[in-house]
Amino acid sequence: MQVLADLGIDAPLVAALELGIKEPYRRANGELSDGVLAYPMLLVRGRRRYGYINLAGVTLSPDHPVAWGPGEAQVVGHGERGDLLVLASPLDVFRARSSSERRGLRVAAAASSQPDVVPAAWLDASFWSSWHRVILSHELPSAVRSAILAAAQRPLEISVECKVEVDLDDITETRLDSWLDSMLDAAKPVGTALLPLRDLDLTSAGDYSAAPMPVHGGFVRRRLFYPFRVERRQPSSSRDRAGARLLHSYETLIVRSDGAVLEACTLPAPVGTAAVRRVHALSDGTRIASLPEPSRNPTWSLEGIQAFVSAMSEGKDPCGRSPDVAIADVHRVIASRISLPNEDDLWVAALFVIMTHMFRVFGSLPILLAQGEQGTGKSELAAAIASLSFNAVTMGQGTAAALVRMTRECGGLVVLDDAEGLGAAGSGFGDLAQCLKVGYRASTARKPVTLPGGRVETFDFFGPRMITCTREVDPVLASRCVRLETARGAPADVSVEIGLIALRDDLHAIAMTHAAEVHAIYTEMIDGALGREGEIWAPLFAIAIAFKSPSAHEALQRAAWRGQSGRRHSASTEDTSAPQ
């Protein structure tokens, strides 16, 4: 057993594991197989079954390049608590056990007795819930890794490539410990094309720029983030008459646009540091403004998130439809609910829906204004747009404080339906109108709010807005708006059959995968020193260009020209108190 000793599996562990060499046998193809490492797995009807391992340099003509065994795949594991390493071979489980037991580490390990097959136990989310961390070996077959991602329903990490270095000066135990430590220390949240955090120094002391990210729709280093809630169930260490009890809790996780699923925490601080001065971060090091709360009106289904994460881990396209088809489908859904006097405005509305799903990509956002006589379908248009938009919620006539609160609670589109008081002659809406005037721009969407106890905190309320009303709005507010005119009419296509949940899930996935491209186009536009008109229309044009939709782009050009022409022929008064 010198080969096992060279791998770090000493004689006492060989005895504990009951390892041995299977007697020579003829395979189905007639070849003689010899030197196969055997280990006991389980008892079936009183008979012990064995699993088998290809031991490099010893085994001749193995049945599988790594490992194999009879019947269904079984979990070969060690340990019940702490961090779990999911490895590609039972032999690696034995090696991990050798290192962790010798050093007293709370590290468990598991592998499939048939490396290409997922054991049934791994398809149950409860298997994964009790571990502090779950780290997948990069050597796992992609199909096995994808099945775990879909079943686990919790954050997972993946090891970087960390082969045991062969150094004649190192003893076997040192090499083995280095292998295990590398997997534990260098693991990254599951995702593809992980980029280095070039602007984050997470280990050195000193003073650094403080620019924490708002989590809802957050966009940092060309990545989007989306928080969501899961119910986590994990076995209790205590037992009752029915056996082990399950402990239940709600946990907020964050999916990143490369497919990584992250958790948030509050970083250590000096004793006595006030809560408002504590630093919060995601598990990838991204600083966040506060510990995340999921939207009260989440629009990305858990099934959609799981499918996105699984596809990204396999390097597949997670989008069920191409961007241009998605815009066309949004257009069809809106057109089935309401007709507009100018059909180009249906494309404007469709692009606005897409914009809500990546709103933090942009420095400024147009407010969508639906204006028309009573009974012309303004509320129906708003409902159609909200049904497909990012974490959308509708409020009636309210206050600035209500707008800020709803923005923080939903984290997405806020529709102000029948907001008749926003006109120049309106009363009681001055604070709300001013809030809308400054809230269209990320740099000015800040409002001090007095909390219980008298403490004042400044809240970020940047986000997409839609207004419906019959009257003309305040001219300064109108300069921040893209206007859609409504009129009485019949829906253009009431027979359209498009699943809203599936379409909305696709819009989330498309935003995740195309936000960086849209941002690059938008940045180039803004660098061209656009005026207010260009600033308002730029997000919609950036999306139309990035998504390669000629119909949407041409309609948007005509709509923008009409909007600009209309303003040139109307008198407008600029509020010099509004930040520019």
Secondary structure as a PSIPRED ss2 file (coil, helix, strand):
# PSIPRED VFORMAT (PSIPRED V4.0)

   1 M C   1.000  0.000  0.000
   2 Q H   0.000  1.000  0.000
   3 V H   0.000  1.000  0.000
   4 L H   0.000  1.000  0.000
   5 A H   0.000  1.000  0.000
   6 D H   0.000  1.000  0.000
   7 L C   1.000  0.000  0.000
   8 G C   1.000  0.000  0.000
   9 I C   1.000  0.000  0.000
  10 D C   1.000  0.000  0.000
  11 A H   0.000  1.000  0.000
  12 P H   0.000  1.000  0.000
  13 L H   0.000  1.000  0.000
  14 V H   0.000  1.000  0.000
  15 A H   0.000  1.000  0.000
  16 A H   0.000  1.000  0.000
  17 L H   0.000  1.000  0.000
  18 E C   1.000  0.000  0.000
  19 L C   1.000  0.000  0.000
  20 G E   0.000  0.000  1.000
  21 I E   0.000  0.000  1.000
  22 K C   1.000  0.000  0.000
  23 E C   1.000  0.000  0.000
  24 P C   1.000  0.000  0.000
  25 Y E   0.000  0.000  1.000
  26 R E   0.000  0.000  1.000
  27 R C   1.000  0.000  0.000
  28 A C   1.000  0.000  0.000
  29 N C   1.000  0.000  0.000
  30 G C   1.000  0.000  0.000
  31 E C   1.000  0.000  0.000
  32 L E   0.000  0.000  1.000
  33 S E   0.000  0.000  1.000
  34 D E   0.000  0.000  1.000
  35 G C   1.000  0.000  0.000
  36 V C   1.000  0.000  0.000
  37 L E   0.000  0.000  1.000
  38 A E   0.000  0.000  1.000
  39 Y E   0.000  0.000  1.000
  40 P E   0.000  0.000  1.000
  41 M E   0.000  0.000  1.000
  42 L E   0.000  0.000  1.000
  43 L E   0.000  0.000  1.000
  44 V E   0.000  0.000  1.000
  45 R C   1.000  0.000  0.000
  46 G C   1.000  0.000  0.000
  47 R E   0.000  0.000  1.000
  48 R E   0.000  0.000  1.000
  49 R E   0.000  0.000  1.000
  50 Y E   0.000  0.000  1.000
  51 G E   0.000  0.000  1.000
  52 Y E   0.000  0.000  1.000
  53 I E   0.000  0.000  1.000
  54 N C   1.000  0.000  0.000
  55 L C   1.000  0.000  0.000
  56 A C   1.000  0.000  0.000
  57 G C   1.000  0.000  0.000
  58 V C   1.000  0.000  0.000
  59 T C   1.000  0.000  0.000
  60 L E   0.000  0.000  1.000
  61 S C   1.000  0.000  0.000
  62 P C   1.000  0.000  0.000
  63 D C   1.000  0.000  0.000
  64 H C   1.000  0.000  0.000
  65 P C   1.000  0.000  0.000
  66 V C   1.000  0.000  0.000
  67 A E   0.000  0.000  1.000
  68 W E   0.000  0.000  1.000
  69 G C   1.000  0.000  0.000
  70 P C   1.000  0.000  0.000
  71 G C   1.000  0.000  0.000
  72 E C   1.000  0.000  0.000
  73 A C   1.000  0.000  0.000
  74 Q C   1.000  0.000  0.000
  75 V E   0.000  0.000  1.000
  76 V E   0.000  0.000  1.000
  77 G E   0.000  0.000  1.000
  78 H E   0.000  0.000  1.000
  79 G C   1.000  0.000  0.000
  80 E C   1.000  0.000  0.000
  81 R C   1.000  0.000  0.000
  82 G C   1.000  0.000  0.000
  83 D E   0.000  0.000  1.000
  84 L E   0.000  0.000  1.000
  85 L E   0.000  0.000  1.000
  86 V E   0.000  0.000  1.000
  87 L C   1.000  0.000  0.000
  88 A C   1.000  0.000  0.000
  89 S C   1.000  0.000  0.000
  90 P H   0.000  1.000  0.000
  91 L H   0.000  1.000  0.000
  92 D H   0.000  1.000  0.000
  93 V H   0.000  1.000  0.000
  94 F H   0.000  1.000  0.000
  95 R H   0.000  1.000  0.000
  96 A H   0.000  1.000  0.000
  97 R H   0.000  1.000  0.000
  98 S H   0.000  1.000  0.000
  99 S H   0.000  1.000  0.000
 100 S H   0.000  1.000  0.000
 101 E H   0.000  1.000  0.000
 102 R H   0.000  1.000  0.000
 103 R H   0.000  1.000  0.000
 104 G C   1.000  0.000  0.000
 105 L C   1.000  0.000  0.000
 106 R C   1.000  0.000  0.000
 107 V E   0.000  0.000  1.000
 108 A E   0.000  0.000  1.000
 109 A E   0.000  0.000  1.000
 110 A E   0.000  0.000  1.000
 111 A E   0.000  0.000  1.000
 112 S E   0.000  0.000  1.000
 113 S C   1.000  0.000  0.000
 114 Q C   1.000  0.000  0.000
 115 P C   1.000  0.000  0.000
 116 D C   1.000  0.000  0.000
 117 V C   1.000  0.000  0.000
 118 V C   1.000  0.000  0.000
 119 P C   1.000  0.000  0.000
 120 A H   0.000  1.000  0.000
 121 A H   0.000  1.000  0.000
 122 W H   0.000  1.000  0.000
 123 L H   0.000  1.000  0.000
 124 D C   1.000  0.000  0.000
 125 A H   0.000  1.000  0.000
 126 S H   0.000  1.000  0.000
 127 F H   0.000  1.000  0.000
 128 W H   0.000  1.000  0.000
 129 S H   0.000  1.000  0.000
 130 S C   1.000  0.000  0.000
 131 W C   1.000  0.000  0.000
 132 H C   1.000  0.000  0.000
 133 R E   0.000  0.000  1.000
 134 V E   0.000  0.000  1.000
 135 I E   0.000  0.000  1.000
 136 L E   0.000  0.000  1.000
 137 S C   1.000  0.000  0.000
 138 H C   1.000  0.000  0.000
 139 E C   1.000  0.000  0.000
 140 L C   1.000  0.000  0.000
 141 P C   1.000  0.000  0.000
 142 S H   0.000  1.000  0.000
 143 A H   0.000  1.000  0.000
 144 V H   0.000  1.000  0.000
 145 R H   0.000  1.000  0.000
 146 S H   0.000  1.000  0.000
 147 A H   0.000  1.000  0.000
 148 I H   0.000  1.000  0.000
 149 L H   0.000  1.000  0.000
 150 A H   0.000  1.000  0.000
 151 A H   0.000  1.000  0.000
 152 A H   0.000  1.000  0.000
 153 Q C   1.000  0.000  0.000
 154 R C   1.000  0.000  0.000
 155 P C   1.000  0.000  0.000
 156 L C   1.000  0.000  0.000
 157 E E   0.000  0.000  1.000
 158 I E   0.000  0.000  1.000
 159 S C   1.000  0.000  0.000
 160 V C   1.000  0.000  0.000
 161 E C   1.000  0.000  0.000
 162 C C   1.000  0.000  0.000
 163 K C   1.000  0.000  0.000
 164 V C   1.000  0.000  0.000
 165 E C   1.000  0.000  0.000
 166 V C   1.000  0.000  0.000
 167 D C   1.000  0.000  0.000
 168 L C   1.000  0.000  0.000
 169 D C   1.000  0.000  0.000
 170 D C   1.000  0.000  0.000
 171 I C   1.000  0.000  0.000
 172 T H   0.000  1.000  0.000
 173 E H   0.000  1.000  0.000
 174 T H   0.000  1.000  0.000
 175 R H   0.000  1.000  0.000
 176 L H   0.000  1.000  0.000
 177 D H   0.000  1.000  0.000
 178 S H   0.000  1.000  0.000
 179 W H   0.000  1.000  0.000
 180 L H   0.000  1.000  0.000
 181 D H   0.000  1.000  0.000
 182 S H   0.000  1.000  0.000
 183 M H   0.000  1.000  0.000
 184 L H   0.000  1.000  0.000
 185 D H   0.000  1.000  0.000
 186 A C   1.000  0.000  0.000
 187 A C   1.000  0.000  0.000
 188 K E   0.000  0.000  1.000
 189 P E   0.000  0.000  1.000
 190 V C   1.000  0.000  0.000
 191 G C   1.000  0.000  0.000
 192 T C   1.000  0.000  0.000
 193 A C   1.000  0.000  0.000
 194 L C   1.000  0.000  0.000
 195 L C   1.000  0.000  0.000
 196 P C   1.000  0.000  0.000
 197 L C   1.000  0.000  0.000
 198 R C   1.000  0.000  0.000
 199 D C   1.000  0.000  0.000
 200 L C   1.000  0.000  0.000
 201 D C   1.000  0.000  0.000
 202 L C   1.000  0.000  0.000
 203 T C   1.000  0.000  0.000
 204 S C   1.000  0.000  0.000
 205 A C   1.000  0.000  0.000
 206 G C   1.000  0.000  0.000
 207 D C   1.000  0.000  0.000
 208 Y C   1.000  0.000  0.000
 209 S C   1.000  0.000  0.000
 210 A C   1.000  0.000  0.000
 211 A C   1.000  0.000  0.000
 212 P C   1.000  0.000  0.000
 213 M E   0.000  0.000  1.000
 214 P C   1.000  0.000  0.000
 215 V C   1.000  0.000  0.000
 216 H C   1.000  0.000  0.000
 217 G C   1.000  0.000  0.000
 218 G C   1.000  0.000  0.000
 219 F E   0.000  0.000  1.000
 220 V E   0.000  0.000  1.000
 221 R C   1.000  0.000  0.000
 222 R C   1.000  0.000  0.000
 223 R E   0.000  0.000  1.000
 224 L E   0.000  0.000  1.000
 225 F E   0.000  0.000  1.000
 226 Y E   0.000  0.000  1.000
 227 P E   0.000  0.000  1.000
 228 F E   0.000  0.000  1.000
 229 R E   0.000  0.000  1.000
 230 V E   0.000  0.000  1.000
 231 E E   0.000  0.000  1.000
 232 R E   0.000  0.000  1.000
 233 R E   0.000  0.000  1.000
 234 Q E   0.000  0.000  1.000
 235 P E   0.000  0.000  1.000
 236 S E   0.000  0.000  1.000
 237 S E   0.000  0.000  1.000
 238 S E   0.000  0.000  1.000
 239 R E   0.000  0.000  1.000
 240 D E   0.000  0.000  1.000
 241 R C   1.000  0.000  0.000
 242 A C   1.000  0.000  0.000
 243 G E   0.000  0.000  1.000
 244 A E   0.000  0.000  1.000
 245 R E   0.000  0.000  1.000
 246 L E   0.000  0.000  1.000
 247 L E   0.000  0.000  1.000
 248 H E   0.000  0.000  1.000
 249 S E   0.000  0.000  1.000
 250 Y E   0.000  0.000  1.000
 251 E E   0.000  0.000  1.000
 252 T E   0.000  0.000  1.000
 253 L E   0.000  0.000  1.000
 254 I E   0.000  0.000  1.000
 255 V E   0.000  0.000  1.000
 256 R E   0.000  0.000  1.000
 257 S C   1.000  0.000  0.000
 258 D C   1.000  0.000  0.000
 259 G C   1.000  0.000  0.000
 260 A C   1.000  0.000  0.000
 261 V E   0.000  0.000  1.000
 262 L E   0.000  0.000  1.000
 263 E C   1.000  0.000  0.000
 264 A E   0.000  0.000  1.000
 265 C E   0.000  0.000  1.000
 266 T E   0.000  0.000  1.000
 267 L C   1.000  0.000  0.000
 268 P C   1.000  0.000  0.000
 269 A C   1.000  0.000  0.000
 270 P C   1.000  0.000  0.000
 271 V C   1.000  0.000  0.000
 272 G C   1.000  0.000  0.000
 273 T C   1.000  0.000  0.000
 274 A C   1.000  0.000  0.000
 275 A H   0.000  1.000  0.000
 276 V H   0.000  1.000  0.000
 277 R H   0.000  1.000  0.000
 278 R C   1.000  0.000  0.000
 279 V C   1.000  0.000  0.000
 280 H E   0.000  0.000  1.000
 281 A E   0.000  0.000  1.000
 282 L E   0.000  0.000  1.000
 283 S C   1.000  0.000  0.000
 284 D C   1.000  0.000  0.000
 285 G C   1.000  0.000  0.000
 286 T C   1.000  0.000  0.000
 287 R E   0.000  0.000  1.000
 288 I E   0.000  0.000  1.000
 289 A C   1.000  0.000  0.000
 290 S C   1.000  0.000  0.000
 291 L C   1.000  0.000  0.000
 292 P C   1.000  0.000  0.000
 293 E C   1.000  0.000  0.000
 294 P C   1.000  0.000  0.000
 295 S C   1.000  0.000  0.000
 296 R C   1.000  0.000  0.000
 297 N C   1.000  0.000  0.000
 298 P C   1.000  0.000  0.000
 299 T C   1.000  0.000  0.000
 300 W C   1.000  0.000  0.000
 301 S C   1.000  0.000  0.000
 302 L H   0.000  1.000  0.000
 303 E H   0.000  1.000  0.000
 304 G H   0.000  1.000  0.000
 305 I H   0.000  1.000  0.000
 306 Q H   0.000  1.000  0.000
 307 A H   0.000  1.000  0.000
 308 F H   0.000  1.000  0.000
 309 V H   0.000  1.000  0.000
 310 S H   0.000  1.000  0.000
 311 A H   0.000  1.000  0.000
 312 M H   0.000  1.000  0.000
 313 S H   0.000  1.000  0.000
 314 E C   1.000  0.000  0.000
 315 G C   1.000  0.000  0.000
 316 K C   1.000  0.000  0.000
 317 D C   1.000  0.000  0.000
 318 P C   1.000  0.000  0.000
 319 C C   1.000  0.000  0.000
 320 G C   1.000  0.000  0.000
 321 R C   1.000  0.000  0.000
 322 S C   1.000  0.000  0.000
 323 P H   0.000  1.000  0.000
 324 D H   0.000  1.000  0.000
 325 V H   0.000  1.000  0.000
 326 A H   0.000  1.000  0.000
 327 I H   0.000  1.000  0.000
 328 A H   0.000  1.000  0.000
 329 D H   0.000  1.000  0.000
 330 V H   0.000  1.000  0.000
 331 H H   0.000  1.000  0.000
 332 R H   0.000  1.000  0.000
 333 V H   0.000  1.000  0.000
 334 I H   0.000  1.000  0.000
 335 A H   0.000  1.000  0.000
 336 S H   0.000  1.000  0.000
 337 R H   0.000  1.000  0.000
 338 I C   1.000  0.000  0.000
 339 S C   1.000  0.000  0.000
 340 L C   1.000  0.000  0.000
 341 P C   1.000  0.000  0.000
 342 N C   1.000  0.000  0.000
 343 E C   1.000  0.000  0.000
 344 D H   0.000  1.000  0.000
 345 D H   0.000  1.000  0.000
 346 L H   0.000  1.000  0.000
 347 W H   0.000  1.000  0.000
 348 V H   0.000  1.000  0.000
 349 A H   0.000  1.000  0.000
 350 A H   0.000  1.000  0.000
 351 L H   0.000  1.000  0.000
 352 F H   0.000  1.000  0.000
 353 V H   0.000  1.000  0.000
 354 I H   0.000  1.000  0.000
 355 M H   0.000  1.000  0.000
 356 T H   0.000  1.000  0.000
 357 H C   1.000  0.000  0.000
 358 M C   1.000  0.000  0.000
 359 F H   0.000  1.000  0.000
 360 R H   0.000  1.000  0.000
 361 V H   0.000  1.000  0.000
 362 F C   1.000  0.000  0.000
 363 G C   1.000  0.000  0.000
 364 S E   0.000  0.000  1.000
 365 L C   1.000  0.000  0.000
 366 P C   1.000  0.000  0.000
 367 I E   0.000  0.000  1.000
 368 L E   0.000  0.000  1.000
 369 L E   0.000  0.000  1.000
 370 A E   0.000  0.000  1.000
 371 Q E   0.000  0.000  1.000
 372 G C   1.000  0.000  0.000
 373 E C   1.000  0.000  0.000
 374 Q C   1.000  0.000  0.000
 375 G C   1.000  0.000  0.000
 376 T C   1.000  0.000  0.000
 377 G C   1.000  0.000  0.000
 378 K H   0.000  1.000  0.000
 379 S H   0.000  1.000  0.000
 380 E H   0.000  1.000  0.000
 381 L H   0.000  1.000  0.000
 382 A H   0.000  1.000  0.000
 383 A H   0.000  1.000  0.000
 384 A H   0.000  1.000  0.000
 385 I H   0.000  1.000  0.000
 386 A H   0.000  1.000  0.000
 387 S H   0.000  1.000  0.000
 388 L H   0.000  1.000  0.000
 389 S C   1.000  0.000  0.000
 390 F C   1.000  0.000  0.000
 391 N C   1.000  0.000  0.000
 392 A C   1.000  0.000  0.000
 393 V E   0.000  0.000  1.000
 394 T E   0.000  0.000  1.000
 395 M E   0.000  0.000  1.000
 396 G C   1.000  0.000  0.000
 397 Q C   1.000  0.000  0.000
 398 G C   1.000  0.000  0.000
 399 T C   1.000  0.000  0.000
 400 A H   0.000  1.000  0.000
 401 A H   0.000  1.000  0.000
 402 A H   0.000  1.000  0.000
 403 L H   0.000  1.000  0.000
 404 V H   0.000  1.000  0.000
 405 R H   0.000  1.000  0.000
 406 M H   0.000  1.000  0.000
 407 T H   0.000  1.000  0.000
 408 R H   0.000  1.000  0.000
 409 E H   0.000  1.000  0.000
 410 C H   0.000  1.000  0.000
 411 G C   1.000  0.000  0.000
 412 G C   1.000  0.000  0.000
 413 L C   1.000  0.000  0.000
 414 V E   0.000  0.000  1.000
 415 V E   0.000  0.000  1.000
 416 L E   0.000  0.000  1.000
 417 D C   1.000  0.000  0.000
 418 D C   1.000  0.000  0.000
 419 A C   1.000  0.000  0.000
 420 E H   0.000  1.000  0.000
 421 G H   0.000  1.000  0.000
 422 L H   0.000  1.000  0.000
 423 G C   1.000  0.000  0.000
 424 A C   1.000  0.000  0.000
 425 A C   1.000  0.000  0.000
 426 G C   1.000  0.000  0.000
 427 S C   1.000  0.000  0.000
 428 G C   1.000  0.000  0.000
 429 F C   1.000  0.000  0.000
 430 G H   0.000  1.000  0.000
 431 D H   0.000  1.000  0.000
 432 L H   0.000  1.000  0.000
 433 A H   0.000  1.000  0.000
 434 Q H   0.000  1.000  0.000
 435 C H   0.000  1.000  0.000
 436 L H   0.000  1.000  0.000
 437 K H   0.000  1.000  0.000
 438 V H   0.000  1.000  0.000
 439 G H   0.000  1.000  0.000
 440 Y C   1.000  0.000  0.000
 441 R E   0.000  0.000  1.000
 442 A C   1.000  0.000  0.000
 443 S C   1.000  0.000  0.000
 444 T C   1.000  0.000  0.000
 445 A C   1.000  0.000  0.000
 446 R E   0.000  0.000  1.000
 447 K E   0.000  0.000  1.000
 448 P E   0.000  0.000  1.000
 449 V E   0.000  0.000  1.000
 450 T E   0.000  0.000  1.000
 451 L C   1.000  0.000  0.000
 452 P C   1.000  0.000  0.000
 453 G C   1.000  0.000  0.000
 454 G C   1.000  0.000  0.000
 455 R C   1.000  0.000  0.000
 456 V E   0.000  0.000  1.000
 457 E E   0.000  0.000  1.000
 458 T E   0.000  0.000  1.000
 459 F E   0.000  0.000  1.000
 460 D E   0.000  0.000  1.000
 461 F C   1.000  0.000  0.000
 462 F C   1.000  0.000  0.000
 463 G C   1.000  0.000  0.000
 464 P C   1.000  0.000  0.000
 465 R E   0.000  0.000  1.000
 466 M E   0.000  0.000  1.000
 467 I E   0.000  0.000  1.000
 468 T E   0.000  0.000  1.000
 469 C E   0.000  0.000  1.000
 470 T C   1.000  0.000  0.000
 471 R C   1.000  0.000  0.000
 472 E C   1.000  0.000  0.000
 473 V C   1.000  0.000  0.000
 474 D C   1.000  0.000  0.000
 475 P H   0.000  1.000  0.000
 476 V H   0.000  1.000  0.000
 477 L H   0.000  1.000  0.000
 478 A H   0.000  1.000  0.000
 479 S C   1.000  0.000  0.000
 480 R C   1.000  0.000  0.000
 481 C E   0.000  0.000  1.000
 482 V E   0.000  0.000  1.000
 483 R E   0.000  0.000  1.000
 484 L E   0.000  0.000  1.000
 485 E E   0.000  0.000  1.000
 486 T C   1.000  0.000  0.000
 487 A C   1.000  0.000  0.000
 488 R C   1.000  0.000  0.000
 489 G C   1.000  0.000  0.000
 490 A C   1.000  0.000  0.000
 491 P C   1.000  0.000  0.000
 492 A C   1.000  0.000  0.000
 493 D C   1.000  0.000  0.000
 494 V C   1.000  0.000  0.000
 495 S C   1.000  0.000  0.000
 496 V C   1.000  0.000  0.000
 497 E C   1.000  0.000  0.000
 498 I C   1.000  0.000  0.000
 499 G C   1.000  0.000  0.000
 500 L H   0.000  1.000  0.000
 501 I H   0.000  1.000  0.000
 502 A H   0.000  1.000  0.000
 503 L H   0.000  1.000  0.000
 504 R H   0.000  1.000  0.000
 505 D H   0.000  1.000  0.000
 506 D H   0.000  1.000  0.000
 507 L H   0.000  1.000  0.000
 508 H H   0.000  1.000  0.000
 509 A H   0.000  1.000  0.000
 510 I H   0.000  1.000  0.000
 511 A H   0.000  1.000  0.000
 512 M H   0.000  1.000  0.000
 513 T H   0.000  1.000  0.000
 514 H H   0.000  1.000  0.000
 515 A H   0.000  1.000  0.000
 516 A H   0.000  1.000  0.000
 517 E H   0.000  1.000  0.000
 518 V H   0.000  1.000  0.000
 519 H H   0.000  1.000  0.000
 520 A H   0.000  1.000  0.000
 521 I H   0.000  1.000  0.000
 522 Y H   0.000  1.000  0.000
 523 T H   0.000  1.000  0.000
 524 E H   0.000  1.000  0.000
 525 M H   0.000  1.000  0.000
 526 I H   0.000  1.000  0.000
 527 D C   1.000  0.000  0.000
 528 G C   1.000  0.000  0.000
 529 A C   1.000  0.000  0.000
 530 L C   1.000  0.000  0.000
 531 G C   1.000  0.000  0.000
 532 R H   0.000  1.000  0.000
 533 E H   0.000  1.000  0.000
 534 G H   0.000  1.000  0.000
 535 E H   0.000  1.000  0.000
 536 I H   0.000  1.000  0.000
 537 W H   0.000  1.000  0.000
 538 A H   0.000  1.000  0.000
 539 P H   0.000  1.000  0.000
 540 L H   0.000  1.000  0.000
 541 F H   0.000  1.000  0.000
 542 A H   0.000  1.000  0.000
 543 I H   0.000  1.000  0.000
 544 A H   0.000  1.000  0.000
 545 I H   0.000  1.000  0.000
 546 A H   0.000  1.000  0.000
 547 F C   1.000  0.000  0.000
 548 K C   1.000  0.000  0.000
 549 S C   1.000  0.000  0.000
 550 P H   0.000  1.000  0.000
 551 S H   0.000  1.000  0.000
 552 A H   0.000  1.000  0.000
 553 H H   0.000  1.000  0.000
 554 E H   0.000  1.000  0.000
 555 A H   0.000  1.000  0.000
 556 L H   0.000  1.000  0.000
 557 Q H   0.000  1.000  0.000
 558 R H   0.000  1.000  0.000
 559 A H   0.000  1.000  0.000
 560 A H   0.000  1.000  0.000
 561 W H   0.000  1.000  0.000
 562 R H   0.000  1.000  0.000
 563 G H   0.000  1.000  0.000
 564 Q H   0.000  1.000  0.000
 565 S H   0.000  1.000  0.000
 566 G H   0.000  1.000  0.000
 567 R H   0.000  1.000  0.000
 568 R H   0.000  1.000  0.000
 569 H C   1.000  0.000  0.000
 570 S C   1.000  0.000  0.000
 571 A C   1.000  0.000  0.000
 572 S C   1.000  0.000  0.000
 573 T C   1.000  0.000  0.000
 574 E C   1.000  0.000  0.000
 575 D C   1.000  0.000  0.000
 576 T C   1.000  0.000  0.000
 577 S C   1.000  0.000  0.000
 578 A C   1.000  0.000  0.000
 579 P C   1.000  0.000  0.000
 580 Q C   1.000  0.000  0.000
